[in-house]
Amino acid sequence: MKKILVLSLTIVVMLSCSSNKFKIDGDIEGAPEQTVYLMQILENDYITVDSTLIKDGKFTFKGSVAYPDIYSILFDQTQERIVLFLENSDITVIGSMNDIQAIEIVGSESHNILLNFNKLAEDKSQNLMDISFQYQSAAMDGILTTTLEEELTNQYMAEIEIFMDYIKQFVKDNNHSVVSAYITLIHLVDQLELAELQEIASGFPSSIQKSQFVTALNDHLSVEMRTSIGQSYTDFTLSDPLGQEIALSTFIGENYVLLDFWAGWCAPCRQENPHLVKLYNSYKSKGFDIFGVSFDRSQDQWLEAIKQDGLLWTQVSDLTGWESPIAKLYGIMSIPANLLISPSGEIIAKNLRGSDLEDKLKEIFKE
């Protein structure tokens, strides 16, 4: 009886240990002998965590992860990558160097959830692609009437809502997995209202609360609550093109200030700039100002864009791109983005562009 008990405990310990480790066995046909790297994808950076030599197409990685997370396997010679959701399990990576995209990953439940989502997204987005094709074809053939454009736009927006509903349901059905937090960050944070995102975040169990993607989502929600309409702005100081440090607070008090996030490399930002120039010239004498924050890295590119677009309002940047602490301070995940701040320092609108911003200014200045 004692021997049976000891044997049982040994088995339990062995199972417990194996469940806390991963093993990746790769078998890639046609892969030349070279170094392969296992890299964690962390905030758009690749962090090397291990490397090994691939021989006869075979390689192995062993280790452990605190939570399932997104990793890539990089082939040194070809610089091709295999992206997978890594978890503590036995995982096989099988395929051919001639078709990296078709490589099969087996043994990771998290990766399977991501594959299931990708298949769902592909299927449910077909109507969106069909409507886009109709729109483009009609425009190219010169038959895109105002009536047809409105009809196709309405169809597209209706399909977007349906598509978002599918994504939301998938996330809720799989809220035990960090993959759902990843999907939320990629597809939903810019589409849903704060209350909906809070509902989704509240559904993740405590066991994954400290994972990369749940943490990032909770951080995003904290910023959203801090920068939501009705909240007071948060001050910061950055340098202008001449190197002079300027605080946002020096512009608050008299005018309505549009806090505009952009970059010289950002095509949609550059397309929006002529409209901002027009509104600035129309309303600057009435109490409207713009405070531009660039996420450029190149000073030359930043200054050239300011010159080319005729941006006459104050511009600041720390030239660190997306690594700028201001991006995290205001939760900016894509640009162009903006906040409209009242003279009292209250955020009264967010992400107004084109006619929406113009309509808001007309409302403010009673035109």
C-alpha positions in Angstrom: 0.0 0.0 0.0 2.8 2.4 0.9 4.6 1.6 -2.4 1.4 2.3 -4.3 1.0 5.6 -2.5 4.6 6.6 -3.3 4.1 5.7 -6.9 0.9 7.7 -7.1 2.6 10.7 -5.6 5.5 10.4 -8.1 3.1 10.3 -11.0 1.2 13.3 -9.7 4.5 15.3 -9.3 5.6 14.2 -12.8 2.3 15.3 -14.3 2.4 18.6 -12.3 5.9 19.3 -13.5 5.1 18.5 -17.2 2.1 20.8 -17.1 4.3 23.7 -16.2 6.7 23.4 -19.1 6.5 23.5 -22.8 8.3 21.5 -25.5 8.3 22.6 -29.1 9.4 20.0 -31.6 9.9 21.3 -35.1 10.1 19.3 -38.3 10.5 21.6 -41.3 11.1 19.9 -44.7 13.7 21.6 -46.8 15.1 23.7 -44.0 18.9 24.2 -44.3 21.1 23.9 -41.2 20.9 27.3 -39.4 20.1 29.0 -36.1 16.4 29.4 -35.2 15.3 31.8 -32.5 12.3 31.6 -30.1 11.1 35.2 -29.6 8.4 36.7 -27.5 6.4 39.4 -29.2 6.1 42.1 -26.5 4.5 45.5 -27.3 5.5 45.2 -31.0 9.1 44.2 -30.1 10.7 40.8 -30.6 12.5 39.6 -27.5 14.8 36.6 -28.0 14.3 34.0 -25.2 16.1 31.0 -26.7 18.0 29.8 -29.8 19.0 26.4 -31.2 20.4 24.8 -34.3 18.1 23.2 -36.8 19.6 19.9 -38.3 17.9 17.7 -40.9 14.9 20.0 -40.6 14.4 19.3 -36.9 14.7 21.5 -33.8 13.5 21.6 -30.2 12.8 24.3 -27.7 12.0 23.6 -24.0 11.0 26.0 -21.2 8.0 27.4 -19.4 5.7 30.4 -19.6 3.8 32.0 -16.8 0.8 32.5 -19.2 0.0 31.6 -22.8 1.6 34.3 -24.9 2.3 35.1 -28.5 5.8 34.1 -29.8 7.6 33.7 -33.1 10.1 31.2 -34.4 12.7 33.1 -36.6 14.8 31.3 -39.1 18.2 33.1 -39.2 19.1 32.6 -42.9 15.7 33.4 -44.5 14.4 35.8 -41.8 11.0 34.0 -42.1 8.8 33.7 -39.0 6.3 31.3 -37.6 3.9 33.0 -35.2 2.2 30.9 -32.5 0.5 31.1 -29.2 2.8 29.3 -26.8 1.6 27.6 -23.7 2.9 24.9 -21.4 2.2 21.9 -23.5 3.9 19.6 -26.0 3.7 21.4 -29.3 4.7 20.2 -32.8 5.5 22.5 -35.7 5.3 20.6 -39.0 5.6 21.9 -42.6 7.9 22.9 -45.4 10.2 25.9 -45.9 8.6 26.2 -49.3 5.3 27.3 -47.7 5.8 28.8 -44.3 2.3 30.1 -44.2 0.9 26.5 -44.4 3.0 25.2 -41.5 0.8 23.3 -39.0 1.0 23.9 -35.2 -0.4 21.2 -33.1 -0.7 20.9 -29.3 -1.5 24.4 -28.2 -5.1 25.0 -27.2 -4.5 28.8 -27.2 -3.2 28.6 -30.8 -6.3 26.5 -31.8 -8.6 29.2 -30.4 -6.7 31.9 -32.5 -7.0 29.7 -35.6 -10.8 29.2 -34.9 -11.2 33.0 -34.6 -9.2 33.7 -37.8 -11.5 31.2 -39.7 -14.6 32.9 -38.2 -13.3 36.3 -39.1 -12.5 35.2 -42.7 -16.0 33.7 -43.1 -18.0 36.6 -41.6 -16.0 39.3 -43.3 -16.9 38.1 -46.8 -20.0 40.3 -47.0 -17.8 43.3 -46.2 -15.4 42.5 -48.9 -18.2 42.0 -51.4 -19.7 45.4 -50.6 -16.2 47.0 -50.9 -15.8 45.4 -54.3 -19.2 46.7 -55.5 -18.2 50.2 -54.3 -14.8 50.1 -56.0 -16.2 48.7 -59.2 -19.0 51.2 -59.4 -16.5 54.0 -58.8 -14.1 52.8 -61.5 -17.0 52.3 -64.0 -18.3 55.8 -63.3 -21.7 54.6 -62.1 -21.3 55.4 -58.4 -24.3 57.7 -58.0 -25.1 59.5 -54.7 -28.0 57.1 -54.2 -25.8 54.0 -54.8 -23.0 55.3 -52.6 -25.4 55.9 -49.7 -27.0 52.5 -50.2 -23.6 50.7 -50.2 -22.3 52.7 -47.2 -25.4 51.8 -45.2 -25.0 48.2 -46.1 -21.3 48.3 -45.1 -22.0 49.9 -41.7 -24.8 47.3 -41.0 -22.4 44.5 -41.9 -19.7 46.0 -39.6 -22.1 45.9 -36.7 -22.9 42.2 -37.5 -19.2 41.4 -37.8 -18.5 43.2 -34.4 -21.2 41.2 -32.8 -19.6 37.9 -33.9 -16.3 39.0 -32.5 -17.8 40.1 -29.2 -19.6 36.7 -28.9 -16.5 34.8 -29.7 -14.5 36.7 -27.1 -17.2 36.1 -24.4 -17.5 32.4 -25.3 -13.7 32.0 -24.9 -13.1 34.4 -22.0 -11.1 31.7 -20.2 -8.3 32.3 -22.7 -5.8 35.1 -23.0 -6.4 34.9 -26.7 -9.7 36.6 -26.2 -8.0 39.5 -24.5 -5.6 39.6 -27.5 -8.5 39.7 -30.0 -10.2 42.4 -27.9 -7.1 44.6 -28.1 -6.7 44.0 -31.9 -10.3 44.3 -33.0 -12.5 45.9 -30.4 -10.8 48.6 -28.3 -11.3 51.2 -31.1 -14.8 50.0 -31.9 -16.7 49.6 -28.6 -17.8 52.0 -26.0 -16.1 52.0 -22.6 -19.0 50.2 -20.9 -18.9 47.3 -23.4 -15.1 46.9 -23.0 -15.4 47.0 -19.2 -18.0 44.2 -19.4 -15.7 42.1 -21.6 -12.7 42.7 -19.3 -14.7 41.8 -16.2 -15.3 38.3 -17.6 -11.7 37.3 -17.7 -10.9 34.9 -14.7 -8.4 35.8 -12.0 -6.1 33.1 -13.3 -5.1 35.2 -16.4 -5.4 38.7 -15.0 -1.6 39.2 -15.0 -1.1 38.0 -18.5 0.3 40.4 -21.1 -2.9 41.0 -22.9 -5.4 41.2 -20.0 -2.9 43.6 -18.3 -2.7 45.7 -21.5 -6.5 45.8 -21.8 -7.0 46.8 -18.2 -4.3 49.5 -18.6 -6.2 50.7 -21.7 -9.5 50.9 -19.7 -7.8 52.9 -17.0 -6.6 55.4 -19.5 -10.0 55.5 -21.2 -11.7 56.2 -17.9 -9.1 59.0 -17.2 -9.5 60.5 -20.7 -13.2 60.0 -21.2 -15.5 62.8 -22.0 -16.2 64.8 -18.9 -12.8 64.2 -17.3 -10.1 66.8 -16.8 -7.1 66.7 -19.2 -3.7 65.5 -17.9 -0.9 67.9 -18.3 2.5 67.1 -20.0 5.5 68.9 -21.3 7.4 68.3 -24.6 9.8 70.2 -26.8 8.8 72.3 -29.9 10.9 72.2 -33.1 13.3 74.8 -31.6 13.9 72.7 -28.5 11.8 74.9 -26.2 9.8 72.9 -23.6 6.1 73.7 -23.7 3.4 72.5 -21.4 -0.1 71.7 -22.6 -1.4 73.6 -19.5 -0.1 76.9 -20.9 -2.8 76.7 -23.6 -5.7 75.8 -21.4 -7.8 78.6 -19.9 -8.9 80.9 -22.7 -9.4 78.8 -25.8 -11.0 75.5 -26.8 -7.9 73.4 -27.6 -7.8 70.4 -30.0 -5.1 68.1 -28.7 -4.0 66.5 -32.0 -1.9 63.3 -32.2 -0.3 62.7 -35.6 3.0 62.0 -37.4 4.6 63.0 -40.6 4.7 59.4 -41.8 1.0 58.9 -41.1 -0.9 59.2 -44.5 -4.4 59.5 -42.9 -3.0 62.3 -40.6 -1.6 64.1 -43.6 -4.9 63.8 -45.4 -6.7 65.3 -42.4 -4.3 68.2 -42.1 -5.8 70.5 -44.8 -9.1 70.3 -43.1 -7.5 71.2 -39.7 -5.7 74.2 -41.4 -9.1 75.4 -42.8 -10.8 75.1 -39.4 -7.8 76.7 -37.6 -7.9 79.7 -39.9 -11.7 80.0 -39.5 -11.9 79.8 -35.7 -8.6 80.8 -34.2 -9.9 84.4 -33.7 -13.0 83.1 -32.0 -11.2 81.1 -29.3 -10.0 77.9 -31.0 -6.4 76.5 -30.9 -4.6 73.3 -31.8 -1.8 71.7 -29.8 -0.1 69.1 -32.1 1.8 66.1 -30.7 3.9 64.2 -33.2 4.8 60.5 -32.9 7.6 60.9 -35.4 11.1 59.6 -34.9 12.8 61.7 -37.6 13.1 65.4 -36.9 13.6 66.1 -40.6 10.4 64.2 -41.5 8.5 65.9 -38.8 9.6 69.4 -39.7 9.1 68.8 -43.5 5.5 67.6 -42.8 4.8 70.8 -40.8 6.2 72.9 -43.6 4.5 71.1 -46.4 1.1 71.0 -44.7 1.2 74.6 -43.5 0.7 73.8 -39.8 0.8 77.1 -38.1 -0.2 76.0 -34.6 2.1 74.8 -31.8 3.9 71.5 -32.5 5.7 69.3 -29.9 7.4 65.9 -29.9 10.0 63.8 -28.1 10.8 62.0 -31.4 10.5 58.6 -29.8 7.6 57.4 -32.0 5.2 55.0 -30.3 7.6 54.7 -27.3 6.6 58.2 -26.3 5.1 58.2 -22.8 2.4 60.6 -24.0 1.0 57.8 -26.2 0.5 55.7 -23.0 -0.6 58.7 -21.0 -3.5 59.3 -23.3 -4.0 55.7 -24.5 -3.3 56.5 -28.1 -3.1 53.2 -30.1 -3.6 54.6 -33.6 -3.4 58.0 -35.3 -4.8 60.4 -36.2 -6.5 60.9 -32.8 -7.6 63.9 -30.9 -9.3 65.3 -27.8 -11.2 68.6 -27.7 -10.5 70.4 -24.4 -12.7 73.3 -23.0 -11.2 76.4 -21.5 -12.0 74.9 -18.0 -9.8 71.9 -18.9 -12.6 69.4 -19.4 -12.5 66.9 -22.3 -15.6 67.6 -24.2 -15.1 65.4 -27.3 -12.8 62.8 -28.8 -11.6 61.8 -32.2 -13.6 64.3 -34.2 -12.5 64.5 -37.8 -13.8 66.1 -41.0 -17.3 67.4 -40.8 -17.8 66.1 -37.3 -15.1 68.5 -35.9 -16.5 71.4 -38.0 -20.0 70.7 -36.7 -18.8 70.7 -33.1 -17.0 74.0 -33.6 -20.1 75.5 -35.1 -22.1 74.3 -32.1 -19.5 75.8 -29.6 -19.3 79.2 -31.3 -23.0 79.2 -32.1 -22.9 79.5 -35.9 
